[in-house]
Amino acid sequence: MQKNVGTIERVIRIGVGPVMISMTFIGPESAFGMLGLVPLMTGIIGWCPPYAMFGISTCKKCNSATN
C-alpha cells in the first residue's frame, strides 16, 4: 500500500472524522455518524482505497518518489 493521500488532505480528514463520529452522540444522534471512521482511518493511514482504484494521488512526495 503506497500512500496516496497528501498531508493537507490527511489533516482535514483527521479533523472531519471525529466531528462526524461525534454526531452519533450529539446533534442528530444518528448511527450514520459512524461513517466518520472512514475519513479518520484514511487520514491516519494515508491511503484511500477509492483513490487507489482510480489512480488518484494527492501525495506529492509519494508521486515524486516513484518517478
All heavy atoms as TSV, in Angstrom:
chain	resi	resn	atom	element	x	y	z
A	1	MET	N	N	0.838	-1.184	0.000
A	1	MET	CA	C	0.000	0.000	0.000
A	1	MET	C	C	0.880	1.243	0.000
A	1	MET	O	O	1.514	1.549	0.985
A	1	MET	CB	C	-0.865	0.040	1.258
A	1	MET	CG	C	-2.065	-0.812	1.201
A	1	MET	SD	S	-3.221	-0.630	2.580
A	1	MET	CE	C	-2.264	-0.154	3.956
A	2	GLN	N	N	0.910	1.931	-1.100
A	2	GLN	CA	C	1.653	3.173	-1.189
A	2	GLN	C	C	0.714	4.309	-0.817
A	2	GLN	O	O	-0.444	4.328	-1.241
A	2	GLN	CB	C	2.174	3.371	-2.601
A	2	GLN	CG	C	2.997	4.621	-2.742
A	2	GLN	CD	C	3.560	4.759	-4.149
A	2	GLN	OE1	O	3.401	3.879	-4.971
A	2	GLN	NE2	N	4.190	5.873	-4.397
A	3	LYS	N	N	1.190	5.257	-0.028
A	3	LYS	CA	C	0.353	6.375	0.393
A	3	LYS	C	C	-0.115	7.147	-0.829
A	3	LYS	O	O	0.641	7.366	-1.768
A	3	LYS	CB	C	1.120	7.284	1.345
A	3	LYS	CG	C	1.390	6.614	2.659
A	3	LYS	CD	C	1.991	7.559	3.644
A	3	LYS	CE	C	2.191	6.789	4.936
A	3	LYS	NZ	N	2.503	7.630	6.043
A	4	ASN	N	N	-1.385	7.560	-0.800
A	4	ASN	CA	C	-1.934	8.324	-1.914
A	4	ASN	C	C	-2.746	9.527	-1.424
A	4	ASN	O	O	-3.466	10.135	-2.193
A	4	ASN	CB	C	-2.771	7.430	-2.839
A	4	ASN	CG	C	-3.936	6.762	-2.144
A	4	ASN	OD1	O	-4.233	7.030	-0.991
A	4	ASN	ND2	N	-4.604	5.884	-2.856
A	5	VAL	N	N	-2.632	9.855	-0.129
A	5	VAL	CA	C	-3.335	10.997	0.438
A	5	VAL	C	C	-2.284	11.984	0.944
A	5	VAL	O	O	-1.440	11.627	1.767
A	5	VAL	CB	C	-4.273	10.572	1.589
A	5	VAL	CG1	C	-4.989	11.771	2.173
A	5	VAL	CG2	C	-5.278	9.542	1.104
A	6	GLY	N	N	-2.333	13.216	0.441
A	6	GLY	CA	C	-1.368	14.239	0.814
A	6	GLY	C	C	-1.549	14.749	2.236
A	6	GLY	O	O	-2.559	14.491	2.895
A	7	THR	N	N	-0.557	15.499	2.702
A	7	THR	CA	C	-0.517	15.974	4.085
A	7	THR	C	C	-1.709	16.853	4.446
A	7	THR	O	O	-2.346	16.636	5.478
A	7	THR	CB	C	0.790	16.759	4.337
A	7	THR	OG1	O	1.896	15.917	3.969
A	7	THR	CG2	C	0.917	17.146	5.785
A	8	ILE	N	N	-2.015	17.834	3.616
A	8	ILE	CA	C	-3.124	18.752	3.924
A	8	ILE	C	C	-4.446	17.984	3.962
A	8	ILE	O	O	-5.266	18.167	4.867
A	8	ILE	CB	C	-3.192	19.899	2.899
A	8	ILE	CG1	C	-1.928	20.766	3.025
A	8	ILE	CG2	C	-4.444	20.736	3.086
A	8	ILE	CD1	C	-1.775	21.801	1.944
A	9	GLU	N	N	-4.626	17.106	3.006
A	9	GLU	CA	C	-5.863	16.317	2.975
A	9	GLU	C	C	-5.952	15.384	4.179
A	9	GLU	O	O	-7.025	15.183	4.738
A	9	GLU	CB	C	-5.930	15.503	1.682
A	9	GLU	CG	C	-7.247	14.802	1.515
A	9	GLU	CD	C	-7.385	14.087	0.177
A	9	GLU	OE1	O	-6.494	14.222	-0.680
A	9	GLU	OE2	O	-8.391	13.394	0.007
A	10	ARG	N	N	-4.815	14.837	4.610
A	10	ARG	CA	C	-4.819	13.970	5.786
A	10	ARG	C	C	-5.255	14.745	7.026
A	10	ARG	O	O	-6.049	14.252	7.829
A	10	ARG	CB	C	-3.428	13.376	6.016
A	10	ARG	CG	C	-3.081	12.323	4.998
A	10	ARG	CD	C	-1.712	11.771	5.217
A	10	ARG	NE	N	-1.731	10.878	6.386
A	10	ARG	CZ	C	-0.682	10.266	6.863
A	10	ARG	NH1	N	0.503	10.438	6.294
A	10	ARG	NH2	N	-0.782	9.469	7.894
A	11	VAL	N	N	-4.746	15.964	7.183
A	11	VAL	CA	C	-5.120	16.799	8.333
A	11	VAL	C	C	-6.617	17.079	8.315
A	11	VAL	O	O	-7.292	16.994	9.342
A	11	VAL	CB	C	-4.310	18.114	8.344
A	11	VAL	CG1	C	-4.852	19.098	9.359
A	11	VAL	CG2	C	-2.835	17.821	8.598
A	12	ILE	N	N	-7.146	17.391	7.140
A	12	ILE	CA	C	-8.581	17.663	7.013
A	12	ILE	C	C	-9.396	16.418	7.361
A	12	ILE	O	O	-10.370	16.488	8.113
A	12	ILE	CB	C	-8.921	18.167	5.592
A	12	ILE	CG1	C	-8.297	19.545	5.375
A	12	ILE	CG2	C	-10.426	18.203	5.368
A	12	ILE	CD1	C	-8.332	20.032	3.948
A	13	ARG	N	N	-8.985	15.269	6.840
A	13	ARG	CA	C	-9.712	14.026	7.111
A	13	ARG	C	C	-9.673	13.689	8.604
A	13	ARG	O	O	-10.685	13.257	9.163
A	13	ARG	CB	C	-9.112	12.866	6.314
A	13	ARG	CG	C	-9.419	12.925	4.831
A	13	ARG	CD	C	-8.679	11.814	4.102
A	13	ARG	NE	N	-8.880	11.891	2.673
A	13	ARG	CZ	C	-9.416	10.920	1.944
A	13	ARG	NH1	N	-9.789	9.803	2.507
A	13	ARG	NH2	N	-9.557	11.072	0.653
A	14	ILE	N	N	-8.505	13.875	9.231
A	14	ILE	CA	C	-8.385	13.573	10.658
A	14	ILE	C	C	-9.223	14.546	11.485
A	14	ILE	O	O	-9.714	14.207	12.555
A	14	ILE	CB	C	-6.900	13.579	11.087
A	14	ILE	CG1	C	-6.192	12.373	10.457
A	14	ILE	CG2	C	-6.755	13.549	12.594
A	14	ILE	CD1	C	-4.678	12.375	10.602
A	15	GLY	N	N	-9.434	15.755	10.990
A	15	GLY	CA	C	-10.292	16.714	11.681
A	15	GLY	C	C	-11.771	16.445	11.472
A	15	GLY	O	O	-12.574	16.555	12.400
A	16	VAL	N	N	-12.145	16.070	10.271
A	16	VAL	CA	C	-13.551	15.850	9.934
A	16	VAL	C	C	-14.077	14.543	10.530
A	16	VAL	O	O	-15.232	14.479	10.978
A	16	VAL	CB	C	-13.741	15.858	8.395
A	16	VAL	CG1	C	-15.104	15.341	7.993
A	16	VAL	CG2	C	-13.524	17.255	7.853
A	17	GLY	N	N	-13.245	13.508	10.563
A	17	GLY	CA	C	-13.669	12.198	11.064
A	17	GLY	C	C	-14.268	12.242	12.466
A	17	GLY	O	O	-15.409	11.803	12.669
A	18	PRO	N	N	-13.549	12.779	13.459
A	18	PRO	CA	C	-14.113	12.833	14.816
A	18	PRO	C	C	-15.374	13.694	14.917
A	18	PRO	O	O	-16.264	13.402	15.716
A	18	PRO	CB	C	-12.983	13.426	15.653
A	18	PRO	CG	C	-11.750	13.106	14.898
A	18	PRO	CD	C	-12.142	13.142	13.453
A	19	VAL	N	N	-15.448	14.748	14.104
A	19	VAL	CA	C	-16.651	15.580	14.110
A	19	VAL	C	C	-17.845	14.756	13.653
A	19	VAL	O	O	-18.920	14.798	14.263
A	19	VAL	CB	C	-16.472	16.837	13.220
A	19	VAL	CG1	C	-17.780	17.575	13.040
A	19	VAL	CG2	C	-15.409	17.751	13.805
A	20	MET	N	N	-17.657	13.973	12.596
A	20	MET	CA	C	-18.746	13.114	12.112
A	20	MET	C	C	-19.098	12.048	13.139
A	20	MET	O	O	-20.278	11.763	13.362
A	20	MET	CB	C	-18.352	12.465	10.783
A	20	MET	CG	C	-18.293	13.428	9.625
A	20	MET	SD	S	-17.698	12.673	8.096
A	20	MET	CE	C	-19.023	11.527	7.738
A	21	ILE	N	N	-18.090	11.463	13.772
A	21	ILE	CA	C	-18.342	10.444	14.789
A	21	ILE	C	C	-19.099	11.038	15.970
A	21	ILE	O	O	-19.999	10.409	16.525
A	21	ILE	CB	C	-17.025	9.801	15.252
A	21	ILE	CG1	C	-16.408	9.005	14.105
A	21	ILE	CG2	C	-17.243	8.905	16.468
A	21	ILE	CD1	C	-14.986	8.549	14.353
A	22	SER	N	N	-18.771	12.276	16.343
A	22	SER	CA	C	-19.453	12.910	17.488
A	22	SER	C	C	-20.934	13.111	17.219
A	22	SER	O	O	-21.727	13.179	18.162
A	22	SER	CB	C	-18.785	14.238	17.839
A	22	SER	OG	O	-19.073	15.214	16.864
A	23	MET	N	N	-21.326	13.185	15.948
A	23	MET	CA	C	-22.744	13.333	15.631
A	23	MET	C	C	-23.544	12.087	15.999
A	23	MET	O	O	-24.758	12.113	16.026
A	23	MET	CB	C	-22.930	13.678	14.155
A	23	MET	CG	C	-22.446	15.071	13.838
A	23	MET	SD	S	-22.953	15.716	12.233
A	23	MET	CE	C	-22.550	14.431	11.109
A	24	THR	N	N	-22.858	10.992	16.280
A	24	THR	CA	C	-23.538	9.787	16.749
A	24	THR	C	C	-24.074	10.008	18.160
A	24	THR	O	O	-25.087	9.443	18.549
A	24	THR	CB	C	-22.567	8.592	16.746
A	24	THR	OG1	O	-22.063	8.433	15.424
A	24	THR	CG2	C	-23.245	7.312	17.160
A	25	PHE	N	N	-23.388	10.855	18.913
A	25	PHE	CA	C	-23.741	11.085	20.318
A	25	PHE	C	C	-24.370	12.453	20.577
A	25	PHE	O	O	-25.127	12.619	21.509
A	25	PHE	CB	C	-22.481	10.949	21.187
A	25	PHE	CG	C	-21.748	9.665	20.932
A	25	PHE	CD1	C	-20.590	9.647	20.188
A	25	PHE	CD2	C	-22.246	8.466	21.409
A	25	PHE	CE1	C	-19.908	8.465	19.955
A	25	PHE	CE2	C	-21.581	7.272	21.177
A	25	PHE	CZ	C	-20.406	7.277	20.440
A	26	ILE	N	N	-24.027	13.440	19.749
A	26	ILE	CA	C	-24.508	14.811	19.921
A	26	ILE	C	C	-25.179	15.243	18.616
A	26	ILE	O	O	-24.756	14.849	17.542
A	26	ILE	CB	C	-23.332	15.775	20.200
A	26	ILE	CG1	C	-22.531	15.285	21.395
A	26	ILE	CG2	C	-23.805	17.190	20.438
A	26	ILE	CD1	C	-21.210	15.988	21.556
A	27	GLY	N	N	-26.162	16.087	18.696
A	27	GLY	CA	C	-26.810	16.594	17.487
A	27	GLY	C	C	-27.852	15.637	16.967
A	27	GLY	O	O	-28.731	15.217	17.714
A	28	PRO	N	N	-27.751	15.233	15.693
A	28	PRO	CA	C	-28.780	14.366	15.118
A	28	PRO	C	C	-28.851	12.980	15.761
A	28	PRO	O	O	-29.849	12.299	15.636
A	28	PRO	CB	C	-28.385	14.233	13.654
A	28	PRO	CG	C	-27.284	15.162	13.407
A	28	PRO	CD	C	-26.767	15.646	14.713
A	29	GLU	N	N	-27.803	12.567	16.444
A	29	GLU	CA	C	-27.737	11.268	17.119
A	29	GLU	C	C	-28.131	10.128	16.189
A	29	GLU	O	O	-28.992	9.316	16.486
A	29	GLU	CB	C	-28.574	11.276	18.393
A	29	GLU	CG	C	-28.076	12.263	19.410
A	29	GLU	CD	C	-28.853	12.243	20.706
A	29	GLU	OE1	O	-29.675	11.340	20.916
A	29	GLU	OE2	O	-28.625	13.143	21.507
A	30	SER	N	N	-27.483	10.069	15.063
A	30	SER	CA	C	-27.745	9.030	14.078
A	30	SER	C	C	-26.526	8.116	13.956
A	30	SER	O	O	-25.392	8.562	14.097
A	30	SER	CB	C	-28.030	9.696	12.727
A	30	SER	OG	O	-28.070	8.739	11.715
A	31	ALA	N	N	-26.772	6.870	13.688
A	31	ALA	CA	C	-25.671	5.916	13.504
A	31	ALA	C	C	-24.838	6.243	12.272
A	31	ALA	O	O	-23.721	5.763	12.138
A	31	ALA	CB	C	-26.224	4.507	13.406
A	32	PHE	N	N	-25.360	7.073	11.370
A	32	PHE	CA	C	-24.610	7.461	10.186
A	32	PHE	C	C	-23.347	8.234	10.542
A	32	PHE	O	O	-22.429	8.336	9.742
A	32	PHE	CB	C	-25.478	8.285	9.225
A	32	PHE	CG	C	-26.501	7.463	8.517
A	32	PHE	CD1	C	-27.838	7.612	8.803
A	32	PHE	CD2	C	-26.117	6.530	7.569
A	32	PHE	CE1	C	-28.791	6.842	8.161
A	32	PHE	CE2	C	-27.061	5.756	6.918
A	32	PHE	CZ	C	-28.402	5.913	7.203
A	33	GLY	N	N	-23.295	8.759	11.764
A	33	GLY	CA	C	-22.094	9.464	12.219
A	33	GLY	C	C	-20.886	8.549	12.262
A	33	GLY	O	O	-19.743	9.005	12.170
A	34	MET	N	N	-21.120	7.251	12.377
A	34	MET	CA	C	-20.010	6.298	12.403
A	34	MET	C	C	-19.288	6.230	11.062
A	34	MET	O	O	-18.193	5.693	10.965
A	34	MET	CB	C	-20.496	4.913	12.827
A	34	MET	CG	C	-20.994	4.876	14.265
A	34	MET	SD	S	-19.859	5.618	15.456
A	34	MET	CE	C	-18.609	4.369	15.538
A	35	LEU	N	N	-19.876	6.795	10.017
A	35	LEU	CA	C	-19.177	6.894	8.735
A	35	LEU	C	C	-17.935	7.772	8.864
A	35	LEU	O	O	-17.061	7.740	8.002
A	35	LEU	CB	C	-20.103	7.450	7.649
A	35	LEU	CG	C	-21.208	6.515	7.180
A	35	LEU	CD1	C	-22.132	7.252	6.214
A	35	LEU	CD2	C	-20.622	5.293	6.518
A	36	GLY	N	N	-17.852	8.527	9.942
A	36	GLY	CA	C	-16.672	9.345	10.216
A	36	GLY	C	C	-15.424	8.509	10.414
A	36	GLY	O	O	-14.307	9.023	10.332
A	37	LEU	N	N	-15.590	7.211	10.651
A	37	LEU	CA	C	-14.425	6.324	10.770
A	37	LEU	C	C	-13.656	6.246	9.454
A	37	LEU	O	O	-12.448	6.052	9.453
A	37	LEU	CB	C	-14.862	4.925	11.201
A	37	LEU	CG	C	-15.315	4.795	12.647
A	37	LEU	CD1	C	-15.907	3.407	12.890
A	37	LEU	CD2	C	-14.161	5.048	13.593
A	38	VAL	N	N	-14.356	6.405	8.343
A	38	VAL	CA	C	-13.713	6.297	7.032
A	38	VAL	C	C	-12.691	7.415	6.830
A	38	VAL	O	O	-11.511	7.132	6.588
A	38	VAL	CB	C	-14.753	6.251	5.892
A	38	VAL	CG1	C	-14.067	6.277	4.543
A	38	VAL	CG2	C	-15.640	5.036	6.037
A	39	PRO	N	N	-13.080	8.700	6.937
A	39	PRO	CA	C	-12.055	9.736	6.756
A	39	PRO	C	C	-10.994	9.704	7.852
A	39	PRO	O	O	-9.822	9.984	7.594
A	39	PRO	CB	C	-12.831	11.051	6.760
A	39	PRO	CG	C	-14.144	10.751	7.344
A	39	PRO	CD	C	-14.404	9.299	7.104
A	40	LEU	N	N	-11.390	9.348	9.066
A	40	LEU	CA	C	-10.419	9.282	10.154
A	40	LEU	C	C	-9.349	8.231	9.856
A	40	LEU	O	O	-8.143	8.517	9.942
A	40	LEU	CB	C	-11.121	8.977	11.474
A	40	LEU	CG	C	-10.213	8.890	12.695
A	40	LEU	CD1	C	-9.525	10.216	12.958
A	40	LEU	CD2	C	-11.013	8.462	13.913
A	41	MET	N	N	-9.754	7.045	9.484
A	41	MET	CA	C	-8.782	5.972	9.222
A	41	MET	C	C	-7.953	6.238	7.969
A	41	MET	O	O	-6.750	5.998	7.966
A	41	MET	CB	C	-9.495	4.619	9.113
A	41	MET	CG	C	-10.117	4.156	10.411
A	41	MET	SD	S	-8.975	4.183	11.822
A	41	MET	CE	C	-7.778	2.986	11.312
A	42	THR	N	N	-8.574	6.747	6.910
A	42	THR	CA	C	-7.792	7.033	5.706
A	42	THR	C	C	-6.812	8.174	5.957
A	42	THR	O	O	-5.734	8.192	5.378
A	42	THR	CB	C	-8.691	7.365	4.494
A	42	THR	OG1	O	-9.533	8.469	4.807
A	42	THR	CG2	C	-9.518	6.168	4.089
A	43	GLY	N	N	-7.185	9.099	6.833
A	43	GLY	CA	C	-6.266	10.172	7.192
A	43	GLY	C	C	-5.095	9.668	8.015
A	43	GLY	O	O	-3.957	10.071	7.811
A	44	ILE	N	N	-5.362	8.773	8.934
A	44	ILE	CA	C	-4.300	8.226	9.782
A	44	ILE	C	C	-3.360	7.340	8.956
A	44	ILE	O	O	-2.136	7.450	9.050
A	44	ILE	CB	C	-4.902	7.430	10.956
A	44	ILE	CG1	C	-5.579	8.399	11.933
A	44	ILE	CG2	C	-3.835	6.610	11.668
A	44	ILE	CD1	C	-6.394	7.717	13.021
A	45	ILE	N	N	-3.934	6.484	8.134
A	45	ILE	CA	C	-3.137	5.550	7.340
A	45	ILE	C	C	-2.445	6.246	6.169
A	45	ILE	O	O	-1.332	5.908	5.794
A	45	ILE	CB	C	-4.020	4.394	6.824
A	45	ILE	CG1	C	-4.546	3.579	8.000
A	45	ILE	CG2	C	-3.268	3.505	5.851
A	45	ILE	CD1	C	-5.625	2.590	7.628
A	46	GLY	N	N	-3.135	7.230	5.565
A	46	GLY	CA	C	-2.573	7.925	4.410
A	46	GLY	C	C	-2.845	7.220	3.096
A	46	GLY	O	O	-2.246	7.526	2.079
A	47	TRP	N	N	-3.758	6.268	3.114
A	47	TRP	CA	C	-4.102	5.508	1.913
A	47	TRP	C	C	-5.604	5.422	1.785
A	47	TRP	O	O	-6.303	5.078	2.733
A	47	TRP	CB	C	-3.512	4.100	2.000
A	47	TRP	CG	C	-3.739	3.272	0.786
A	47	TRP	CD1	C	-3.121	3.391	-0.418
A	47	TRP	CD2	C	-4.655	2.186	0.655
A	47	TRP	NE1	N	-3.594	2.441	-1.291
A	47	TRP	CE2	C	-4.535	1.681	-0.643
A	47	TRP	CE3	C	-5.562	1.586	1.524
A	47	TRP	CZ2	C	-5.292	0.622	-1.115
A	47	TRP	CZ3	C	-6.317	0.525	1.045
A	47	TRP	CH2	C	-6.176	0.047	-0.250
A	48	CYS	N	N	-6.120	5.753	0.609
A	48	CYS	CA	C	-7.556	5.745	0.358
A	48	CYS	C	C	-7.842	4.724	-0.752
A	48	CYS	O	O	-7.345	4.875	-1.876
A	48	CYS	CB	C	-8.004	7.141	-0.072
A	48	CYS	SG	S	-9.751	7.272	-0.450
A	49	PRO	N	N	-8.620	3.670	-0.453
A	49	PRO	CA	C	-8.901	2.640	-1.463
A	49	PRO	C	C	-9.514	3.167	-2.758
A	49	PRO	O	O	-9.062	2.774	-3.840
A	49	PRO	CB	C	-9.840	1.676	-0.741
A	49	PRO	CG	C	-9.512	1.844	0.702
A	49	PRO	CD	C	-9.172	3.303	0.858
A	50	PRO	N	N	-10.533	4.069	-2.720
A	50	PRO	CA	C	-11.059	4.572	-3.993
A	50	PRO	C	C	-10.012	5.340	-4.798
A	50	PRO	O	O	-9.987	5.250	-6.026
A	50	PRO	CB	C	-12.210	5.492	-3.578
A	50	PRO	CG	C	-12.647	4.958	-2.256
A	50	PRO	CD	C	-11.380	4.487	-1.600
A	51	TYR	N	N	-9.137	6.081	-4.123
A	51	TYR	CA	C	-8.056	6.769	-4.835
A	51	TYR	C	C	-7.178	5.750	-5.549
A	51	TYR	O	O	-6.765	5.953	-6.683
A	51	TYR	CB	C	-7.201	7.581	-3.868
A	51	TYR	CG	C	-7.727	8.953	-3.507
A	51	TYR	CD1	C	-9.047	9.314	-3.721
A	51	TYR	CD2	C	-6.890	9.893	-2.938
A	51	TYR	CE1	C	-9.514	10.561	-3.380
A	51	TYR	CE2	C	-7.341	11.148	-2.591
A	51	TYR	CZ	C	-8.654	11.485	-2.822
A	51	TYR	OH	O	-9.096	12.733	-2.476
A	52	ALA	N	N	-6.874	4.647	-4.878
A	52	ALA	CA	C	-6.033	3.609	-5.475
A	52	ALA	C	C	-6.719	2.987	-6.697
A	52	ALA	O	O	-6.072	2.739	-7.717
A	52	ALA	CB	C	-5.707	2.539	-4.446
A	53	MET	N	N	-8.028	2.738	-6.602
A	53	MET	CA	C	-8.764	2.136	-7.720
A	53	MET	C	C	-8.760	3.022	-8.953
A	53	MET	O	O	-8.671	2.533	-10.073
A	53	MET	CB	C	-10.220	1.861	-7.316
A	53	MET	CG	C	-10.384	0.674	-6.432
A	53	MET	SD	S	-12.104	0.142	-6.203
A	53	MET	CE	C	-12.999	1.637	-5.916
A	54	PHE	N	N	-8.870	4.348	-8.736
A	54	PHE	CA	C	-8.951	5.277	-9.864
A	54	PHE	C	C	-7.613	5.917	-10.217
A	54	PHE	O	O	-7.546	6.766	-11.099
A	54	PHE	CB	C	-9.989	6.360	-9.574
A	54	PHE	CG	C	-11.391	5.822	-9.477
A	54	PHE	CD1	C	-12.064	5.833	-8.274
A	54	PHE	CD2	C	-12.022	5.281	-10.580
A	54	PHE	CE1	C	-13.348	5.330	-8.167
A	54	PHE	CE2	C	-13.305	4.767	-10.495
A	54	PHE	CZ	C	-13.979	4.794	-9.282
A	55	GLY	N	N	-6.544	5.520	-9.535
A	55	GLY	CA	C	-5.215	6.048	-9.850
A	55	GLY	C	C	-5.006	7.480	-9.431
A	55	GLY	O	O	-4.196	8.192	-10.021
A	56	ILE	N	N	-5.726	7.937	-8.409
A	56	ILE	CA	C	-5.616	9.309	-7.917
A	56	ILE	C	C	-4.617	9.352	-6.777
A	56	ILE	O	O	-4.545	8.442	-5.962
A	56	ILE	CB	C	-6.989	9.818	-7.421
A	56	ILE	CG1	C	-8.010	9.789	-8.552
A	56	ILE	CG2	C	-6.868	11.214	-6.825
A	56	ILE	CD1	C	-9.435	10.017	-8.099
A	57	SER	N	N	-3.839	10.420	-6.702
A	57	SER	CA	C	-2.928	10.623	-5.579
A	57	SER	C	C	-2.772	12.108	-5.328
A	57	SER	O	O	-2.522	12.881	-6.248
A	57	SER	CB	C	-1.565	10.010	-5.861
A	57	SER	OG	O	-0.696	10.252	-4.776
A	58	THR	N	N	-2.944	12.520	-4.077
A	58	THR	CA	C	-2.733	13.923	-3.704
A	58	THR	C	C	-1.442	14.062	-2.909
A	58	THR	O	O	-1.160	15.126	-2.380
A	58	THR	CB	C	-3.915	14.450	-2.872
A	58	THR	OG1	O	-4.056	13.658	-1.686
A	58	THR	CG2	C	-5.204	14.432	-3.664
A	59	CYS	N	N	-0.663	13.002	-2.838
A	59	CYS	CA	C	0.591	12.989	-2.102
A	59	CYS	C	C	1.731	13.328	-3.057
A	59	CYS	O	O	2.173	12.493	-3.829
A	59	CYS	CB	C	0.794	11.616	-1.452
A	59	CYS	SG	S	2.262	11.500	-0.440
A	60	LYS	N	N	2.221	14.555	-3.008
A	60	LYS	CA	C	3.265	14.991	-3.941
A	60	LYS	C	C	4.583	14.283	-3.682
A	60	LYS	O	O	5.284	13.926	-4.617
A	60	LYS	CB	C	3.434	16.491	-3.870
A	60	LYS	CG	C	2.228	17.221	-4.404
A	60	LYS	CD	C	2.411	18.697	-4.420
A	60	LYS	CE	C	1.109	19.295	-4.940
A	60	LYS	NZ	N	1.117	20.691	-5.079
A	61	LYS	N	N	4.951	14.079	-2.429
A	61	LYS	CA	C	6.205	13.376	-2.109
A	61	LYS	C	C	6.157	11.955	-2.656
A	61	LYS	O	O	7.138	11.455	-3.170
A	61	LYS	CB	C	6.429	13.328	-0.604
A	61	LYS	CG	C	6.900	14.617	-0.007
A	61	LYS	CD	C	7.293	14.366	1.434
A	61	LYS	CE	C	6.763	15.470	2.302
A	61	LYS	NZ	N	6.990	15.222	3.719
A	62	CYS	N	N	5.013	11.310	-2.504
A	62	CYS	CA	C	4.879	9.930	-2.979
A	62	CYS	C	C	4.984	9.855	-4.482
A	62	CYS	O	O	5.575	8.930	-5.028
A	62	CYS	CB	C	3.530	9.355	-2.535
A	62	CYS	SG	S	3.286	9.392	-0.766
A	63	ASN	N	N	4.397	10.827	-5.172
A	63	ASN	CA	C	4.444	10.842	-6.636
A	63	ASN	C	C	5.860	11.055	-7.145
A	63	ASN	O	O	6.292	10.438	-8.099
A	63	ASN	CB	C	3.538	11.921	-7.208
A	63	ASN	CG	C	2.082	11.609	-6.981
A	63	ASN	OD1	O	1.697	10.465	-6.816
A	63	ASN	ND2	N	1.256	12.630	-6.939
A	64	SER	N	N	6.614	11.955	-6.504
A	64	SER	CA	C	7.959	12.247	-6.960
A	64	SER	C	C	8.920	11.111	-6.640
A	64	SER	O	O	9.897	10.911	-7.316
A	64	SER	CB	C	8.471	13.552	-6.348
A	64	SER	OG	O	8.573	13.422	-4.933
A	65	ALA	N	N	8.624	10.327	-5.609
A	65	ALA	CA	C	9.492	9.210	-5.240
A	65	ALA	C	C	9.405	8.071	-6.259
A	65	ALA	O	O	10.353	7.336	-6.452
A	65	ALA	CB	C	9.126	8.707	-3.855
A	66	THR	N	N	8.236	7.937	-6.891
A	66	THR	CA	C	8.065	6.842	-7.853
A	66	THR	C	C	8.497	7.221	-9.260
A	66	THR	O	O	8.663	6.364	-10.098
A	66	THR	CB	C	6.589	6.372	-7.881
A	66	THR	OG1	O	5.754	7.477	-8.242
A	66	THR	CG2	C	6.172	5.805	-6.547
A	67	ASN	N	N	8.633	8.494	-9.537
A	67	ASN	CA	C	9.014	8.930	-10.894
A	67	ASN	C	C	10.501	9.045	-11.046
A	67	ASN	O	O	11.264	9.340	-10.297
A	67	ASN	CB	C	8.357	10.264	-11.242
A	67	ASN	CG	C	6.853	10.121	-11.367
A	67	ASN	OD1	O	6.378	9.038	-11.693
A	67	ASN	ND2	N	6.132	11.172	-11.125
